[in-house]
Amino acid sequence: MLHSHTQPNGALHHPPVTLEDWRDLPERGDYFERWSLEKVEAITDKGKTAIYTEASKGLFPKPQKDGRRTYWVSTQIIAWLHAQLRGEV
């Protein structure tokens, strides 16, 4: 399983990942995490503009809002990654 850790300067570091790293994760489940834009960028290797543009076109999971905080549902991103592995997206 991939884990983030905090660097000495306080910034989060996400290890490099590939689509293959997600092959064994379940696509669906009752448990989910709220992922920040920075985490989604690191996991998908997409930039902010690409994420928002593709989400607005229905090609990527849409962000959610919790008050002022914007996040992505981890299970939706994982399902998107599985669809990438299958060549569906």
Phi and psi in degrees as a GROMACS rama.xvg file:
@    title "Ramachandran Plot"
@    xaxis  label "Phi"
@    yaxis  label "Psi"
@TYPE xy
-87.6729  140.314  LEU-2
-134.049  147.42  HIS-3
-92.8778  157.147  SER-4
-144.37  159.463  HIS-5
-89.6594  132.337  THR-6
-79.7543  163.999  GLN-7
-54.9884  -30.863  PRO-8
-81.6564  3.43251  ASN-9
92.2426  -9.2343  GLY-10
-77.4907  147.495  ALA-11
-78.2685  138.379  LEU-12
-114.961  125.472  HIS-13
-107.708  127.233  HIS-14
-63.5965  152.325  PRO-15
-62.1583  140.698  PRO-16
-132.52  160.448  VAL-17
-127.674  168.166  THR-18
-57.8089  -33.2674  LEU-19
-62.5673  -28.4855  GLU-20
-62.9572  -20.6092  ASP-21
-100.1  -2.22462  TRP-22
-55.0988  -38.6729  ARG-23
-91.0086  -3.12606  ASP-24
-81.3201  141.642  LEU-25
-65.957  142.065  PRO-26
-74.9282  -29.7696  GLU-27
-132.907  155.283  ARG-28
179.922  166.496  GLY-29
-78.864  -27.0377  ASP-30
-89.9435  137.43  TYR-31
-146.252  159.919  PHE-32
-113.462  157.321  GLU-33
-96.5756  111.965  ARG-34
-98.345  136.514  TRP-35
-74.8588  164.774  SER-36
-56.6495  -42.9132  LEU-37
-59.8085  -41.2397  GLU-38
-68.4758  -42.3382  LYS-39
-63.0361  -40.9846  VAL-40
-59.535  -46.0765  GLU-41
-65.949  -40.9058  ALA-42
-73.4704  -37.7496  ILE-43
-95.4679  -12.3665  THR-44
61.4405  33.6073  ASP-45
-115.365  150.583  LYS-46
-88.0381  170.038  GLY-47
-55.0235  -47.8754  LYS-48
-62.5657  -44.5967  THR-49
-63.5072  -40.9052  ALA-50
-61.7661  -50.5269  ILE-51
-68.4904  -38.0947  TYR-52
-64.4557  -47.6451  THR-53
-66.8312  -35.6607  GLU-54
-64.3142  -39.372  ALA-55
-68.3886  -24.0844  SER-56
-92.9816  -0.0810019  LYS-57
79.5796  16.0414  GLY-58
-97.7345  -2.84915  LEU-59
-150.021  150.501  PHE-60
-56.4082  140.403  PRO-61
-81.2904  145.52  LYS-62
-70.327  156.797  PRO-63
-112.962  160.51  GLN-64
-120.002  139.482  LYS-65
-132.049  88.4694  ASP-66
69.98  -121.344  GLY-67
-91.3068  -10.2988  ARG-68
-85.3806  132.521  ARG-69
-104.684  135.76  THR-70
-148.522  166.485  TYR-71
-116.04  143.244  TRP-72
-77.9594  121.552  VAL-73
-55.5674  -40.856  SER-74
-66.4179  -30.3367  THR-75
-69.7791  -39.2259  GLN-76
-67.5427  -42.3675  ILE-77
-63.3625  -41.5377  ILE-78
-62.3307  -39.8613  ALA-79
-62.5167  -42.0312  TRP-80
-62.5601  -40.6709  LEU-81
-62.9511  -39.885  HIS-82
-63.9143  -35.5729  ALA-83
-61.6089  -44.3808  GLN-84
-60.3899  -36.6544  LEU-85
-83.0962  -5.96759  ARG-86
76.5302  23.2202  GLY-87
-88.4224  -15.2343  GLU-88
